């Protein structure tokens, strides 16, 4: 990523450059990314194919002022971290669903190695606000829950991430390339069994909670209190623009899987 694009990415998330590749800066970058760049699947329902090309992902988030799902958000954020001097590695993980873990490549996370390894994830919707230690089984309190990273007892070296005692996903420790996630990215765009083809979602963290637009339902969570509102089409367009910074020439409609 060239210098000007790095600075534009930092401006996109509200961080003034230059930055130092240390843990304090990583914490700030992580939090600000979650609060500035929405987790959203609008491309699937706007007929926009998601291609796992680093330049295209960064352009979408930085130049087009959009968000994305895990492959896009963590793919682009990992590229930014590498450009800033961090040692960032993409890892595959499988999300837990009804007590069972889905296959690897279902989710993409980033490992950052400083004096110790850190889990970075800005692409899971509601998750830790700050990076988590990967080399500790201790409880890690965070504004969005109490997290733990525990080894899987099968000799694989895999790690499970828990939040408030609930398993979220299982992380492989083998480094992966962005292209390795292409088949599952295609699955999530097209399969009727994908959680992304049947629903519209656009969500981002706020300093005191979260704001989510699910089709025409706007949910604001502030200090643990929820308020829901059903929007008209015009109000939905305004919400995308004013609450998420997304300018749309038409509203997305839940697409039929191809």
N, C-alpha and C positions, 0 to 999 in steps of 0.2 A: 504494500500500500504506500503510495507516495506521500510526501510530507504534507502537502496541501489537503489531501483527502483525510489524513489522520487528524489534522486540525479541525476539519469540517465535522468529522465524526465526534470529536471531543465537544465541539459547539453543540452538536445535535443532542448530546446528553447533559449539557450544562457544565462541562468541565473546562477550565482554562488551562491551556498548555503553556510551556512544556511540562511534562510530568515525570516523576521518578518511578522506576519499576520496583516499588517496595510494597509491603503489605498494607500500609495505611492508604496508599493511593489505590491499590486494588480494591479495598473495601469501599472507597468512595466511588470508583468507577462502576462497581457492581450495583451499589444502591441506586446511583443516578441512572444507570441503564434501565433498571426495573421500573423506575418512576417516569422515565421519558419515552421509552420505546415499548409500545403495547405488544402483548401476546395476542395474536389474531390469526384467523384462518380465512380472511376475506378473499384471498386470491383463488382459493378453491371454488368459491361461489361467484366469482367474477369471471371465470373462464381463463384465468391467468395461470399458465403452467409454472410450477416452481422447479427451477433447475439449480442443482447444487454446484454452482460455480462461484468461487469466492468474490470475484469482481461484481457479478450480478447481485449477490446477496448484500454486499456493502452498498452498492448503488441504490438498491431498493430501500434500505434503512436510512441511509444518509441523504441521498439526493432526492429520492421520491418521498421521503418523510413517512415511510410506512413501518409496520412491524412485521411479525411473522410467527411461525411456530419453531420448535426446538432446533431443527436443522439450520434454519435461517438465522435465528437470533444468536445461538451459541456458535454457529459457523462464522458469522460476521464478527462477533465479539472476540472470538479466539484470534481472528486475523488482526484485529485492533491491538490486542494484548501483545502478540508477537511483534507487531510494528513498533510498539512502545518499549520493547526490550525484555519482555517477560518470556520465560520458557513455558510455552503453552502447548498442551497436547490434547488432541481430541480423543475421547473415549466413548465406547458404545455402552448402552445400558438398556435393561428391559424393565418396563413399568409393571408394578403389581396391579392385578385386576382381580378382584374378588378372591384374594388370598393366593392367587397363582401369578407367577412372574411371566411376562410376555417375552418373546425372543429378544436377544441383543439386536441393536440397531433400531429398536423401537423408539429410542430416545438418544440424543447426543448431549454429552456434557464435556466440560473442559477441566483438565488438571493443570494447575500452575505450580511449578516448582520454584520455591524461594529457599529459605533456610529449612523449610519443611514443605510437604505437598499440600495443596489446597484444592478443594472442589469448588469450581465456579459453574454456576448454572443460572442464566438469565432467560431460559426458554422453557420453563415448566409451569407457567402460570403462577399460582400461589406457592411459594417455596421460600427458602431462607433469603432474608434480605441482604445478608453478607456472606462472603466465602466461608466454607467450613473446612476444618482440619481433616485431612484424609488419614492421618497416621495416629489418630486417637479414638478410643472407644468411649471417652467421657461424654457426658451430656454437654451440648453446646447451645446455651440459651440464645435466642434470636427474637427480634420483634414479632416474627410470624410463627413462633413455636419453639419447642425444645427439640433439638436434632441430635441424632447419634449416628455414627458410622461404625458398622460392626462387620467383622469378617464372616464370610459364608463358610460353614463347617463342612466343606466337601473337598478341600485340598486345591480348589481352583485358583485361590487368591482373589476371588471376586469379593466385592463389598456391598452390603445393603445399607441404604440410607433410610432412617426412620425419622418421623416427625410426630412428637407426642405419642410415641409408642407404636405408631402405625407405619408399616413398611411402604415406602414410596416407590423406590426402584433399586435394581441391582446393577452395579457398575463393574464392567470388565476393566482390568488394569493394562491390557495390551493397547499400545498406541494404534490409532486408526486414521485413515485418510478420509477426507470429505466425500470422495467418490464411493467409499465403502457403504455409505448410507443411502445411495441412490435407489436401490430396490425398495427399501421400506418407505422412503420419501414418496415414491410412486404409489405404493400401496395406500399410504395415508391420504393421497389426493384422489384416489379412484375407487377404493373398495367400499362396498356398503357396510362392511364390518368395521371400518375405521371410525374412531370417535369424531373425526373432523369433517366427514362428508354429510352427516345428518344434522349438524348444528352450526349456527353462526356464533362466533364469539370474538369479542375484542375487549381486552382487559389490561389494566396496568396498576401497579402499586401507587399509593399516595403516601405522603409522610405520616398519615395517621390511619391508613387502612388500604382500601382498594376500590376501584370503580370498574364496573363491568357492564358491557352492552351485549346482551344475548338476543340476537334478532331485534325485536322491538322492545325488549324489557331492559330497563336501566336499573342497575343495582349499585347503590352507594353503601360502602361499609366504612364507618368512622368510629374508631375506638370501640370496636366490637358490636356496634349497633348497625343494623341493616335497614335500608329504606328502598323500596322498589317502586318503579313508575313505568307504566306502559306508554310508549311514545307513538305519535303519528309518524308518517313518512317524513314530513318536513322536519319534525323534531329529531328524528333519527339521523337525518343528514347533518343537522346542526350539532348533534351530540358527537358524531364522528369528527367533525371539524373542530369544535370548541373544546372537547374533553380529551381527544386523542390526537389532534393535529393532522387528521387524515381528510384530505379533500377528495371527494368522489363525484364523478359525473353521473353516476347512477347507483342505486342501492343494490347491494348483493342480495341474491335470492338463493335459498338452499338448493344446491344443484343435485340433479339425479346422477348417481355414480355412473361413470362411463364404462 
